[in-house]
Amino acid sequence: MVVISDLAIQGAQMLLVLTLAPLLTGFVRKVKAQLLRRRGASIVQPYRDLLRLLRKEVILADTASWLFRVIPYLIFATTWVAAALVPTFATSLLFSWSADLIAIIALLGSARFFLALAGMDVGTSFGGIGSSREVMIATLAEPAMIMIVFTLALLAGSTQLSNVASFMLSSSVGVRVSLALALVALVMVAIAENARIPIDNPATHLELTMVHEAMVLEYSGRHLAMIELAASLKLLLYISLIGCVFLPWGLALPGAGAAAQVAAVAVYIAKLAAGGFLLALFETTVAKMRVFRVPDFLGAALMLGLLGTLLLFVSRSL
């Protein structure tokens, strides 16, 4: 019975992130529209868009290979697994042992590799531009993410998210400058990884500015639905990661009952709403930067992560 209960809770988490991901995207769009004094679409519009794409016929280019057909499912699968590994409402899930930060980075890196490969597969100029820009962003975002992981690992003594969340809930954390630096760096990396303003504008199709949209211009039908759903899952993943590591309050502890887990789900939804609102507010107050300024932005994130790690070494040696 215990194994069945653990499987049910783990399955509930996987369905929870899959269900809430389009809703988070719709909420961010709605808040942005309200801040810009527009009515905007309903927050459930992403669900309608996904259903519409699933019913449409898939159109493939003559130059597309078998990889072009398989990659959308690979991207969706790897992103869904990575999002499901992040503790959302409980820390004692069945697969908590595999919820390692390095494993999550590897899964996201694999999805990015497949997406860049799909952008170049057809041979269009837009796809090549988007893939080259995506790889350029990855070369700076991934080292910054690794430095953030080093900072957390040095503090918590582990890269497993359940252990990190438990450590952050303990009284031994205190006020640490290194954690503040890591938080700022993680927010900057999350903005870049999700192709949000100021790195990229998810609502534009201008060939001079787009990154993510340039790689998926040739997709349609259910293939495009898988990619759009994976993009929503990725946004939810980073907000969940920030909430799990730096705001772990409300997580159900091991052995908690059903009432505590339901309350933890409510707290998790509130965290997603707060993160989505802050993201929409940030995107409406800043302008998109030039592509050649992106290395400066991500370089600052890398330096913040490195500085956080160095501060831990210095403070321990004193």
C-alpha atoms as one frame of an Amber mdcrd trajectory, in Angstrom:
protein
   0.000   0.000   0.000   2.852   2.368   0.742   4.338   1.846  -2.717   0.958
   2.413  -4.342   0.490   5.610  -2.346   3.955   6.863  -3.338   3.261   6.077
  -6.986  -0.046   7.928  -6.796   1.595  11.026  -5.292   4.395  10.967  -7.857
   1.867  10.579 -10.667  -0.171  13.440  -9.219   2.898  15.680  -9.353   3.583
  14.769 -12.985  -0.029  15.500 -13.934   0.005  18.679 -11.846   2.940  20.250
 -13.679   1.546  19.138 -17.049  -1.850  20.661 -16.263  -0.625  23.926 -14.758
   2.020  24.724 -17.396  -0.377  26.124 -20.063  -2.362  27.884 -17.343   0.809
  29.653 -16.163   1.540  30.802 -19.704  -1.993  32.112 -20.101  -1.798  33.872
 -16.732   1.432  35.659 -17.683  -0.078  36.790 -20.985  -3.234  37.997 -19.243
  -1.322  39.987 -16.638   0.867  41.568 -19.324  -2.228  42.574 -21.271  -3.822
  44.094 -18.173  -0.665  46.027 -17.341  -0.646  47.377 -20.902  -4.325  48.343
 -20.515  -5.515  45.746 -22.962  -8.205  43.157 -22.411  -6.103  40.220 -23.535
  -7.072  36.621 -24.135  -8.449  34.311 -21.496  -5.976  32.543 -19.234  -7.231
  29.218 -20.629  -6.440  30.245 -24.212  -3.211  28.146 -24.295  -5.327  25.017
 -23.739  -7.499  25.969 -26.709  -4.435  26.638 -28.838  -2.979  23.240 -27.983
  -6.234  21.466 -28.830  -6.479  23.380 -32.091  -2.934  22.435 -33.063  -3.527
  18.784 -32.169  -6.484  18.678 -34.577  -4.565  20.291 -37.434  -2.719  18.433
 -40.143   1.070  18.217 -39.951   2.848  19.858 -42.890   6.448  18.831 -43.444
   9.072  20.347 -45.695  10.515  18.204 -48.472  13.981  18.543 -46.964  12.915
  17.467 -43.452  14.476  14.251 -42.183  13.129  11.736 -39.690  14.783  13.730
 -36.909  12.485  16.652 -37.657   9.487  14.427 -36.888  10.899  12.825 -33.743
  12.490  15.861 -32.078   9.235  17.510 -30.831   8.391  14.404 -28.810  11.936
  14.189 -27.450  11.840  17.829 -26.384   8.478  17.377 -24.692   9.529  14.170
 -22.916  12.825  15.510 -21.554  11.264  18.793 -20.418   8.341  17.034 -18.751
  10.664  14.685 -16.881  12.839  17.590 -15.741   9.798  19.564 -14.559   8.381
  16.528 -12.743  11.656  15.994 -10.851  11.466  19.393  -9.124   9.650  19.063
  -5.772   6.505  21.136  -6.108   4.385  20.343  -3.059   6.282  17.540  -1.284
   9.888  16.514  -0.681   9.366  12.796  -0.090   8.292  11.793  -3.588   9.103
   8.375  -4.999  11.630   9.724  -7.501  13.193  12.274  -5.151  16.480  10.376
  -5.293  16.763  11.284  -8.998  15.806  14.953  -8.532  19.388  16.114  -8.898
  20.190  19.603 -10.123  22.906  18.354 -12.458  20.513  15.781 -13.935  17.921
  18.502 -14.540  20.527  20.685 -16.269  21.501  17.724 -18.434  17.871  17.101
 -19.427  17.341  20.745 -20.322  20.605  20.795 -22.256  19.476  17.743 -24.236
  16.180  19.429 -25.097  18.046  22.544 -26.219  20.384  20.469 -28.386  17.456
  18.734 -30.086  15.673  22.044 -30.681  18.760  23.627 -32.246  19.207  20.522
 -34.384  15.587  20.776 -35.567  16.102  24.408 -36.501  18.981  23.482 -38.803
  17.454  20.280 -40.191  15.186  21.879 -42.799  17.934  24.193 -44.032  16.124
  27.522 -43.870  17.963  30.734 -43.043  15.612  31.556 -40.163  16.198  28.172
 -38.549  19.957  28.544 -38.853  19.879  32.017 -37.305  17.731  30.843 -34.407
  19.877  27.772 -33.768  23.117  29.753 -33.773  21.677  32.292 -31.344  20.287
  29.544 -29.121  23.688  27.876 -28.917  25.337  31.221 -28.170  22.942  31.775
 -25.273  23.497  28.216 -24.033  27.275  28.607 -23.914  26.840  31.337 -21.300
  23.670  30.216 -19.525  24.829  26.687 -18.726  28.125  27.718 -17.016  26.168
  30.254 -14.968  23.726  27.526 -13.961  26.604  25.235 -12.992  28.055  27.939
 -10.722  24.646  28.362  -9.075  24.549  24.607  -8.457  28.054  24.744  -6.944
  26.929  27.488  -4.570  23.908  25.506  -3.411  25.900  22.276  -3.159  28.542
  23.887  -0.973  25.857  25.162   1.384  23.529  22.159   1.519  26.172  19.486
   0.981  24.132  17.919  -1.812  22.777  18.613  -5.271  19.582  16.674  -4.622
  16.658  19.083  -4.556  14.887  17.447  -1.614  18.023  17.800   0.529  18.534
  21.387  -0.629  14.923  22.274   0.217  15.222  20.633   3.639  18.411  22.559
   4.313  16.808  25.837   3.283  13.938  25.141   5.686  16.334  24.603   8.589
  17.450  27.316  10.988  21.123  26.916  10.045  20.786  28.858   6.803  20.760
  32.392   8.138  21.305  35.451   5.983  23.908  34.749   3.320  25.060  37.076
   0.567  26.011  34.087  -1.589  22.381  32.909  -1.648  21.197  36.345  -2.750
  23.750  36.353  -5.558  22.722  32.852  -6.601  19.047  33.874  -6.626  19.688
  36.868  -8.879  21.835  34.741 -11.178  19.140  32.036 -11.348  16.481  34.599
 -12.260  18.687  35.943 -15.057  19.360  32.446 -16.369  15.645  31.613 -16.208
  14.805  34.673 -18.299  17.375  33.705 -20.916  16.458  30.013 -20.977  12.767
  30.764 -21.489  13.410  33.308 -24.250  11.730  36.129 -22.344  12.284  39.872
 -22.505  14.944  41.352 -22.545  16.664  38.356 -24.197  13.880  37.470 -26.623
  10.271  38.451 -27.194   8.006  35.373 -27.261   5.292  37.351 -29.088   7.382
  38.462 -32.079   8.196  36.895 -35.441  10.772  39.421 -36.637  13.727  37.643
 -38.186  16.185  40.189 -36.804  15.222  39.602 -33.179  13.640  36.167 -32.732
  15.505  33.212 -31.296  13.069  30.523 -30.160  10.422  31.270 -32.774  12.983
  31.077 -35.583  13.702  27.435 -34.797  10.054  26.349 -34.775   8.729  28.273
 -37.782   8.606  25.110 -39.896   6.593  23.118 -37.354   2.822  22.736 -37.455
   0.039  20.607 -36.071   0.770  18.220 -33.233   4.528  18.781 -33.592   4.111
  22.470 -32.817   1.738  21.602 -29.961   4.445  19.445 -28.350   7.008  22.243
 -28.634   4.635  24.880 -27.244   3.700  22.636 -24.333   7.385  21.956 -23.654
   8.045  25.722 -23.603   5.277  26.180 -21.019   6.698  23.322 -18.951  10.132
  24.921 -19.041   8.775  28.207 -17.712   6.976  26.362 -14.925  10.137  24.384
 -14.181  12.256  27.462 -13.499   9.607  29.146 -11.351   9.196  25.877  -9.441
  12.969  25.625  -9.048  13.184  29.121  -7.601  10.311  28.355  -5.258  11.735
  24.982  -4.201  15.267  26.217  -3.509  14.826  29.773  -2.261  11.184  29.761
  -1.091  10.607  26.199   0.126   7.939  27.167   2.654   4.754  25.161   2.376
   6.314  21.937   1.125   4.754  18.830   2.642   7.274  17.040   4.856   7.814
  13.253   4.780   4.927  11.422   6.374   2.485  14.314   5.967  -1.167  13.483
   5.534  -3.520  14.207   2.665  -4.654  17.524   4.169  -1.070  18.790   4.398
  -0.398  17.783   0.802  -3.526  19.545  -0.440  -2.456  22.672   1.447   1.015
  22.349  -0.093  -0.539  22.216  -3.569  -2.428  25.432  -2.810   0.797  27.099
  -1.644   2.561  25.902  -4.794  -0.138  27.391  -7.019   0.207  30.676  -5.128
   3.964  30.627  -5.761   3.364  30.084  -9.471   0.906  32.969  -9.547   3.361
  35.269  -7.763   6.196  34.246 -10.092   4.027  34.733 -13.169   2.923  38.166
 -11.996   6.490  39.293 -11.308   7.594  38.016 -14.716   4.802  39.902 -16.477
   5.574  43.050 -14.492   9.270  42.805 -15.360   8.592  42.269 -19.060   6.338
  45.311 -19.261   8.897  47.597 -17.614  12.004  46.704 -19.640  12.791  46.748
 -23.343  14.348  44.010 -25.402  18.096  44.337 -25.729  20.130  43.827 -28.855
  21.354  40.329 -29.596  24.977  41.402 -29.160  24.196  42.610 -25.628  23.009
  39.165 -24.526  26.561  37.972 -23.650  26.882  40.927 -21.264  23.621  39.987
 -19.561  24.507  36.323 -19.145  28.105  37.178 -18.325  26.792  39.125 -15.360
  24.827  36.046 -14.265  27.969  33.946 -14.559  29.958  36.423 -12.491  27.246
  36.513  -9.813  27.274  32.725  -9.560  31.054  32.645  -9.441  31.138  35.400
  -6.823  28.644  33.498  -4.679  30.850  30.409  -4.803  33.994  32.388  -3.984
  32.308  34.087  -1.039  31.508  30.677   0.435  35.134  29.575   0.117  36.381
  32.810   1.679  33.888  32.716   4.554  34.799  29.095   5.371  38.522  29.843
   5.383  38.187  32.700   7.870
